[in-house]
């Protein structure tokens, strides 16, 4: 025992100098990861600004980008901005197109973020509000309020009903797909499709038997998804819902990362998976319900954007969430521009165009997932 004691002092100095080495290496790795992330955010920020300018400029009445900026900066009270020469163009840009472009950006960002979080919560790359029937549940809640004239919550009745419909549907789909502690891609998608079919049938029945014929036709058009008819006074609610959702999810990004490793691993790291998942389901249903009430059910944005941005910034949700939000905003703005111009003067519902983009992407994703996981399990 006395001979072993002198051997311990040389070990301590050796262990102390070794610590800075890995720390510097980890810091360098973190810095190398931050550079592409910052670059991606910068590029997407510029693209978003250019997309919003294009959304304000392109339409049945073309407005030059320079004049668009003049109108916007003058409306914001910039002293150096020259007064607008054409009042008609000012009305088109500020009162018709600006609310529509902003709703497109907010809705695209919100749907992309919700899709990202859903894929982590159920550990399934095919999870998305539209595919899982959550949008159909929100639509049924909103339609029920319109058909029956419910106004318990005043102007918020539509959004509250859509939130309840989205939450109930999400819980039902999750419980149906989860058997034996596992969720497979096939069960999840089939459960979502089945619930969406039933809810859509109930919604169509309500509309067809409604005494409000003109209103029913307008709601039927709304169920295809669209950004037209939005006004400045209604933008605050979807904007607040998306800001709340993105903020909370960014705070919970570490827990979302833990779930990707599996429920058992997340539990050993101190995460109460059941409680965390329940809270997140409520939050995602709230955001989805508010967005559906504002723009109708627009599909596949939450499926496409998370997979695309992960190719550039990796799988860490601290980077994926903000990047997906910007990418979703850019995508939906351009989808709306195409919806207004492809078949002008007729306007195509923007939900139709996102489905045309998302359908082939979904089929490719299913085939890729089937090759990687022949049993279809995701744990």
TORKE-999846 format. One record per residue (C-alpha): residue in one letter; x, y, z. Coordinates in nm, 2 decimals, padded with zeros to 4 digits. Example, Ala and Ser with C-alpha at 12.3 -4.5 7.8 and 13.67 -1.06 7.14 Angstrom:
! residues 2
(r 'A', (01.23, -00.45, 00.78))
(r 'S', (01.37, -00.11, 00.71))
END
This chain:
! residues 379
(r 'X', (00.00, 00.00, 00.00))
(r 'X', (00.28, 00.24, 00.08))
(r 'X', (00.46, 00.16, -00.25))
(r 'X', (00.15, 00.24, -00.46))
(r 'X', (00.10, 00.59, -00.31))
(r 'X', (00.38, 00.77, -00.50))
(r 'X', (00.24, 00.65, -00.84))
(r 'X', (-00.07, 00.86, -00.81))
(r 'X', (00.08, 01.22, -00.84))
(r 'X', (00.21, 01.18, -01.20))
(r 'X', (-00.14, 01.07, -01.32))
(r 'X', (-00.31, 01.39, -01.22))
(r 'X', (-00.09, 01.63, -01.42))
(r 'X', (-00.12, 01.40, -01.72))
(r 'X', (-00.50, 01.42, -01.70))
(r 'X', (-00.52, 01.80, -01.67))
(r 'X', (-00.33, 01.89, -01.99))
(r 'X', (-00.54, 01.64, -02.19))
(r 'X', (-00.86, 01.83, -02.12))
(r 'X', (-00.80, 02.14, -02.34))
(r 'X', (-00.72, 01.93, -02.64))
(r 'X', (-01.07, 01.78, -02.69))
(r 'X', (-01.23, 02.11, -02.58))
(r 'X', (-01.06, 02.29, -02.87))
(r 'X', (-01.14, 02.02, -03.11))
(r 'X', (-01.51, 02.02, -03.01))
(r 'X', (-01.52, 02.40, -03.03))
(r 'X', (-01.37, 02.38, -03.38))
(r 'X', (-01.63, 02.12, -03.48))
(r 'X', (-01.91, 02.34, -03.35))
(r 'X', (-01.77, 02.63, -03.53))
(r 'X', (-01.75, 02.44, -03.86))
(r 'X', (-02.11, 02.34, -03.81))
(r 'X', (-02.22, 02.69, -03.74))
(r 'X', (-02.07, 02.84, -04.05))
(r 'X', (-02.30, 02.64, -04.30))
(r 'X', (-02.60, 02.71, -04.07))
(r 'X', (-02.53, 03.08, -04.06))
(r 'X', (-02.48, 03.08, -04.44))
(r 'X', (-02.81, 02.89, -04.49))
(r 'X', (-02.99, 03.14, -04.27))
(r 'X', (-02.84, 03.43, -04.46))
(r 'X', (-02.93, 03.29, -04.80))
(r 'X', (-03.28, 03.20, -04.70))
(r 'X', (-03.33, 03.55, -04.54))
(r 'X', (-03.23, 03.71, -04.88))
(r 'X', (-03.45, 03.46, -05.07))
(r 'X', (-03.74, 03.55, -04.84))
(r 'X', (-03.70, 03.92, -04.89))
(r 'X', (-03.68, 03.87, -05.27))
(r 'X', (-03.98, 03.63, -05.26))
(r 'X', (-04.19, 03.88, -05.07))
(r 'X', (-04.09, 04.15, -05.32))
(r 'X', (-04.19, 03.93, -05.61))
(r 'X', (-04.52, 03.84, -05.44))
(r 'X', (-04.60, 04.21, -05.41))
(r 'X', (-04.50, 04.29, -05.77))
(r 'X', (-04.64, 03.99, -05.97))
(r 'X', (-05.00, 03.97, -06.05))
(r 'X', (-05.27, 04.08, -06.30))
(r 'X', (-05.14, 04.43, -06.25))
(r 'X', (-04.76, 04.42, -06.26))
(r 'X', (-04.58, 04.66, -06.03))
(r 'X', (-04.20, 04.72, -06.08))
(r 'X', (-04.00, 04.61, -05.78))
(r 'X', (-03.86, 04.96, -05.73))
(r 'X', (-04.21, 05.10, -05.70))
(r 'X', (-04.30, 04.82, -05.46))
(r 'X', (-04.02, 04.92, -05.23))
(r 'X', (-04.12, 05.29, -05.27))
(r 'X', (-04.48, 05.21, -05.17))
(r 'X', (-04.38, 04.99, -04.87))
(r 'X', (-04.12, 05.23, -04.74))
(r 'X', (-04.35, 05.53, -04.78))
(r 'X', (-04.63, 05.35, -04.60))
(r 'X', (-04.38, 05.27, -04.32))
(r 'X', (-04.31, 05.65, -04.28))
(r 'X', (-03.97, 05.67, -04.44))
(r 'X', (-03.89, 06.04, -04.49))
(r 'X', (-03.65, 05.97, -04.78))
(r 'X', (-03.91, 05.77, -04.98))
(r 'X', (-04.09, 05.96, -05.25))
(r 'X', (-04.47, 05.97, -05.24))
(r 'X', (-04.66, 05.71, -05.45))
(r 'X', (-04.77, 05.83, -05.79))
(r 'X', (-05.04, 05.58, -05.85))
(r 'X', (-05.30, 05.54, -05.57))
(r 'X', (-05.44, 05.23, -05.75))
(r 'X', (-05.11, 05.05, -05.73))
(r 'X', (-05.07, 05.16, -05.37))
(r 'X', (-05.40, 05.00, -05.29))
(r 'X', (-05.31, 04.68, -05.48))
(r 'X', (-04.98, 04.64, -05.30))
(r 'X', (-05.07, 04.74, -04.95))
(r 'X', (-05.43, 04.63, -04.92))
(r 'X', (-05.46, 04.33, -05.15))
(r 'X', (-05.12, 04.17, -05.19))
(r 'X', (-04.93, 04.25, -04.87))
(r 'X', (-05.16, 04.07, -04.63))
(r 'X', (-05.17, 03.77, -04.87))
(r 'X', (-04.79, 03.76, -04.89))
(r 'X', (-04.75, 03.79, -04.52))
(r 'X', (-05.01, 03.51, -04.45))
(r 'X', (-04.82, 03.29, -04.70))
(r 'X', (-04.49, 03.35, -04.52))
(r 'X', (-04.65, 03.28, -04.18))
(r 'X', (-04.84, 02.98, -04.29))
(r 'X', (-04.55, 02.83, -04.48))
(r 'X', (-04.32, 02.88, -04.18))
(r 'X', (-04.57, 02.74, -03.94))
(r 'X', (-04.65, 02.43, -04.14))
(r 'X', (-04.28, 02.35, -04.19))
(r 'X', (-04.20, 02.38, -03.82))
(r 'X', (-04.50, 02.17, -03.72))
(r 'X', (-04.40, 01.90, -03.97))
(r 'X', (-04.05, 01.90, -03.84))
(r 'X', (-04.16, 01.86, -03.48))
(r 'X', (-04.42, 01.59, -03.57))
(r 'X', (-04.15, 01.38, -03.74))
(r 'X', (-03.94, 01.39, -03.42))
(r 'X', (-04.23, 01.33, -03.18))
(r 'X', (-04.35, 01.01, -03.36))
(r 'X', (-04.01, 00.93, -03.50))
(r 'X', (-04.14, 00.89, -03.85))
(r 'X', (-04.02, 01.07, -04.16))
(r 'X', (-04.36, 01.06, -04.32))
(r 'X', (-04.54, 01.26, -04.04))
(r 'X', (-04.71, 01.58, -04.15))
(r 'X', (-05.03, 01.76, -04.05))
(r 'X', (-05.20, 01.70, -04.38))
(r 'X', (-05.11, 01.33, -04.41))
(r 'X', (-05.20, 01.24, -04.06))
(r 'X', (-05.55, 01.39, -04.09))
(r 'X', (-05.48, 01.67, -03.85))
(r 'X', (-05.56, 01.93, -04.11))
(r 'X', (-05.89, 01.75, -04.18))
(r 'X', (-05.98, 01.75, -03.81))
(r 'X', (-05.91, 02.12, -03.79))
(r 'X', (-06.12, 02.18, -04.11))
(r 'X', (-06.41, 01.99, -03.97))
(r 'X', (-06.40, 02.20, -03.65))
(r 'X', (-06.39, 02.52, -03.85))
(r 'X', (-06.67, 02.41, -04.08))
(r 'X', (-06.89, 02.30, -03.79))
(r 'X', (-06.86, 02.65, -03.64))
(r 'X', (-06.95, 02.81, -03.98))
(r 'X', (-07.25, 02.58, -04.05))
(r 'X', (-07.40, 02.59, -03.71))
(r 'X', (-07.32, 02.95, -03.65))
(r 'X', (-07.14, 02.89, -03.32))
(r 'X', (-06.99, 03.21, -03.17))
(r 'X', (-06.91, 03.12, -02.81))
(r 'X', (-06.56, 03.26, -02.83))
(r 'X', (-06.65, 03.55, -03.05))
(r 'X', (-06.41, 03.61, -03.35))
(r 'X', (-06.19, 03.34, -03.21))
(r 'X', (-06.45, 03.07, -03.24))
(r 'X', (-06.33, 02.94, -03.57))
(r 'X', (-05.97, 02.90, -03.45))
(r 'X', (-06.07, 02.74, -03.12))
(r 'X', (-06.29, 02.49, -03.30))
(r 'X', (-06.01, 02.41, -03.55))
(r 'X', (-05.76, 02.37, -03.26))
(r 'X', (-06.00, 02.12, -03.08))
(r 'X', (-06.05, 01.93, -03.41))
(r 'X', (-05.68, 01.91, -03.48))
(r 'X', (-05.59, 01.80, -03.12))
(r 'X', (-05.85, 01.52, -03.11))
(r 'X', (-05.76, 01.39, -03.45))
(r 'X', (-05.39, 01.39, -03.37))
(r 'X', (-05.44, 01.19, -03.05))
(r 'X', (-05.67, 00.94, -03.22))
(r 'X', (-05.43, 00.88, -03.51))
(r 'X', (-05.13, 00.84, -03.27))
(r 'X', (-05.32, 00.60, -03.04))
(r 'X', (-05.44, 00.40, -03.34))
(r 'X', (-05.10, 00.37, -03.50))
(r 'X', (-04.91, 00.29, -03.18))
(r 'X', (-04.95, -00.08, -03.10))
(r 'X', (-04.70, -00.28, -02.88))
(r 'X', (-04.50, 00.03, -02.82))
(r 'X', (-04.41, 00.08, -03.19))
(r 'X', (-04.53, 00.29, -03.47))
(r 'X', (-04.47, 00.18, -03.83))
(r 'X', (-04.48, 00.41, -04.13))
(r 'X', (-04.76, 00.20, -04.28))
(r 'X', (-04.98, 00.21, -03.97))
(r 'X', (-04.92, 00.58, -03.92))
(r 'X', (-05.01, 00.68, -04.28))
(r 'X', (-05.30, 00.44, -04.30))
(r 'X', (-05.44, 00.57, -03.97))
(r 'X', (-05.41, 00.93, -04.09))
(r 'X', (-05.57, 00.86, -04.43))
(r 'X', (-05.86, 00.67, -04.27))
(r 'X', (-05.93, 00.94, -04.02))
(r 'X', (-05.90, 01.21, -04.29))
(r 'X', (-06.14, 01.02, -04.51))
(r 'X', (-06.40, 00.99, -04.24))
(r 'X', (-06.36, 01.36, -04.13))
(r 'X', (-06.38, 01.48, -04.48))
(r 'X', (-06.70, 01.28, -04.54))
(r 'X', (-06.86, 01.43, -04.23))
(r 'X', (-06.75, 01.78, -04.34))
(r 'X', (-06.89, 01.74, -04.69))
(r 'X', (-07.22, 01.61, -04.54))
(r 'X', (-07.24, 01.92, -04.32))
(r 'X', (-07.18, 02.14, -04.62))
(r 'X', (-07.43, 01.96, -04.85))
(r 'X', (-07.71, 01.97, -04.59))
(r 'X', (-07.65, 02.33, -04.49))
(r 'X', (-07.92, 02.58, -04.55))
(r 'X', (-07.65, 02.85, -04.63))
(r 'X', (-07.59, 02.76, -04.99))
(r 'X', (-07.37, 03.06, -05.08))
(r 'X', (-07.16, 03.02, -04.76))
(r 'X', (-07.13, 02.64, -04.82))
(r 'X', (-06.98, 02.70, -05.17))
(r 'X', (-06.73, 02.95, -05.03))
(r 'X', (-06.63, 02.70, -04.76))
(r 'X', (-06.59, 02.42, -05.02))
(r 'X', (-06.34, 02.65, -05.21))
(r 'X', (-06.17, 02.72, -04.88))
(r 'X', (-06.11, 02.35, -04.81))
(r 'X', (-05.88, 02.34, -05.11))
(r 'X', (-05.65, 02.59, -04.93))
(r 'X', (-05.59, 02.95, -05.03))
(r 'X', (-05.45, 03.28, -04.92))
(r 'X', (-05.71, 03.51, -05.09))
(r 'X', (-05.94, 03.73, -04.90))
(r 'X', (-05.71, 03.78, -04.60))
(r 'X', (-05.72, 04.12, -04.43))
(r 'X', (-05.48, 04.31, -04.21))
(r 'X', (-05.71, 04.27, -03.91))
(r 'X', (-05.70, 03.88, -03.92))
(r 'X', (-05.32, 03.84, -03.96))
(r 'X', (-05.23, 03.89, -03.59))
(r 'X', (-05.36, 03.55, -03.48))
(r 'X', (-05.17, 03.32, -03.71))
(r 'X', (-04.86, 03.53, -03.67))
(r 'X', (-04.88, 03.51, -03.29))
(r 'X', (-04.95, 03.13, -03.31))
(r 'X', (-04.65, 03.07, -03.53))
(r 'X', (-04.42, 03.29, -03.32))
(r 'X', (-04.53, 03.10, -03.01))
(r 'X', (-04.49, 02.76, -03.17))
(r 'X', (-04.14, 02.84, -03.31))
(r 'X', (-04.03, 02.99, -02.98))
(r 'X', (-04.14, 02.70, -02.77))
(r 'X', (-04.00, 02.44, -03.01))
(r 'X', (-03.66, 02.61, -03.02))
(r 'X', (-03.65, 02.60, -02.64))
(r 'X', (-03.74, 02.23, -02.66))
(r 'X', (-03.50, 02.15, -02.94))
(r 'X', (-03.28, 01.94, -02.72))
(r 'X', (-03.57, 01.72, -02.61))
(r 'X', (-03.67, 01.67, -02.97))
(r 'X', (-03.31, 01.56, -03.04))
(r 'X', (-03.33, 01.31, -02.75))
(r 'X', (-03.65, 01.16, -02.90))
(r 'X', (-03.47, 01.08, -03.22))
(r 'X', (-03.25, 00.83, -03.02))
(r 'X', (-03.56, 00.64, -02.90))
(r 'X', (-03.79, 00.66, -02.61))
(r 'X', (-03.58, 00.45, -02.38))
(r 'X', (-03.27, 00.65, -02.45))
(r 'X', (-03.46, 00.98, -02.39))
(r 'X', (-03.60, 00.85, -02.06))
(r 'X', (-03.25, 00.76, -01.94))
(r 'X', (-03.15, 01.11, -02.02))
(r 'X', (-03.42, 01.24, -01.78))
(r 'X', (-03.70, 01.32, -02.03))
(r 'X', (-04.06, 01.24, -01.93))
(r 'X', (-04.15, 01.13, -02.28))
(r 'X', (-04.53, 01.09, -02.23))
(r 'X', (-04.57, 01.43, -02.06))
(r 'X', (-04.34, 01.60, -02.31))
(r 'X', (-04.52, 01.44, -02.61))
(r 'X', (-04.86, 01.54, -02.47))
(r 'X', (-04.75, 01.91, -02.43))
(r 'X', (-04.61, 01.91, -02.78))
(r 'X', (-04.92, 01.76, -02.93))
(r 'X', (-05.13, 02.04, -02.78))
(r 'X', (-04.89, 02.31, -02.91))
(r 'X', (-04.87, 02.16, -03.26))
(r 'X', (-05.25, 02.12, -03.27))
(r 'X', (-05.29, 02.49, -03.17))
(r 'X', (-05.06, 02.61, -03.44))
(r 'X', (-05.22, 02.38, -03.70))
(r 'X', (-05.57, 02.48, -03.60))
(r 'X', (-05.51, 02.85, -03.63))
(r 'X', (-05.33, 02.82, -03.96))
(r 'X', (-05.61, 02.60, -04.11))
(r 'X', (-05.87, 02.85, -03.99))
(r 'X', (-05.68, 03.13, -04.16))
(r 'X', (-05.57, 02.96, -04.49))
(r 'X', (-05.75, 02.63, -04.52))
(r 'X', (-05.58, 02.29, -04.52))
(r 'X', (-05.26, 02.33, -04.72))
(r 'X', (-05.07, 02.00, -04.75))
(r 'X', (-04.72, 01.87, -04.78))
(r 'X', (-04.53, 02.18, -04.68))
(r 'X', (-04.46, 02.02, -04.35))
(r 'X', (-04.34, 01.70, -04.53))
(r 'X', (-04.11, 01.86, -04.79))
(r 'X', (-03.93, 02.14, -04.61))
(r 'X', (-03.78, 01.94, -04.31))
(r 'X', (-03.63, 01.68, -04.54))
(r 'X', (-03.48, 01.94, -04.77))
(r 'X', (-03.32, 02.16, -04.50))
(r 'X', (-03.17, 01.85, -04.32))
(r 'X', (-02.96, 01.79, -04.63))
(r 'X', (-02.79, 02.13, -04.57))
(r 'X', (-02.79, 02.19, -04.19))
(r 'X', (-02.80, 01.83, -04.05))
(r 'X', (-03.04, 01.69, -03.80))
(r 'X', (-03.00, 01.91, -03.49))
(r 'X', (-03.34, 02.07, -03.43))
(r 'X', (-03.17, 02.39, -03.31))
(r 'X', (-03.07, 02.44, -03.67))
(r 'X', (-03.35, 02.26, -03.85))
(r 'X', (-03.64, 02.45, -03.70))
(r 'X', (-03.54, 02.81, -03.79))
(r 'X', (-03.41, 02.69, -04.13))
(r 'X', (-03.73, 02.50, -04.21))
(r 'X', (-03.94, 02.80, -04.11))
(r 'X', (-03.76, 03.03, -04.36))
(r 'X', (-03.77, 02.77, -04.63))
(r 'X', (-04.14, 02.70, -04.58))
(r 'X', (-04.22, 03.07, -04.60))
(r 'X', (-04.03, 03.11, -04.93))
(r 'X', (-04.19, 02.79, -05.07))
(r 'X', (-04.55, 02.90, -04.99))
(r 'X', (-04.50, 03.25, -05.12))
(r 'X', (-04.39, 03.12, -05.46))
(r 'X', (-04.66, 02.86, -05.46))
(r 'X', (-04.92, 03.14, -05.41))
(r 'X', (-04.75, 03.35, -05.69))
(r 'X', (-04.79, 03.05, -05.92))
(r 'X', (-05.15, 03.00, -05.81))
(r 'X', (-05.23, 03.36, -05.91))
(r 'X', (-05.05, 03.36, -06.24))
(r 'X', (-05.04, 03.01, -06.40))
(r 'X', (-05.40, 03.01, -06.51))
(r 'X', (-05.47, 03.38, -06.49))
(r 'X', (-05.73, 03.54, -06.47))
(r 'X', (-05.85, 03.22, -06.29))
(r 'X', (-05.68, 03.15, -05.96))
(r 'X', (-05.58, 02.80, -05.87))
(r 'X', (-05.61, 02.70, -05.50))
(r 'X', (-05.26, 02.70, -05.35))
(r 'X', (-05.33, 02.37, -05.18))
(r 'X', (-05.37, 02.21, -05.52))
(r 'X', (-05.02, 02.32, -05.62))
(r 'X', (-04.85, 02.21, -05.30))
(r 'X', (-05.02, 01.87, -05.34))
(r 'X', (-04.88, 01.85, -05.70))
(r 'X', (-04.53, 01.91, -05.55))
(r 'X', (-04.58, 01.70, -05.24))
(r 'X', (-04.74, 01.39, -05.38))
(r 'X', (-04.44, 01.27, -05.59))
(r 'X', (-04.21, 01.37, -05.30))
(r 'X', (-04.42, 01.16, -05.06))
(r 'X', (-04.41, 00.86, -05.29))
(r 'X', (-04.03, 00.89, -05.32))
(r 'X', (-03.99, 00.92, -04.95))
(r 'X', (-04.21, 00.61, -04.89))
(r 'X', (-03.99, 00.40, -05.13))
(r 'X', (-03.67, 00.53, -04.97))
(r 'X', (-03.81, 00.45, -04.62))
(r 'X', (-03.91, 00.11, -04.73))
(r 'X', (-03.56, 00.03, -04.86))
(r 'X', (-03.40, 00.15, -04.54))
(r 'X', (-03.65, -00.02, -04.30))
(r 'X', (-03.80, -00.33, -04.46))
(r 'X', (-04.01, -00.40, -04.15))
(r 'X', (-04.15, -00.05, -04.15))
(r 'X', (-04.06, 00.00, -03.78))
(r 'X', (-03.95, 00.32, -03.63))
(r 'X', (-03.95, 00.23, -03.26))
END
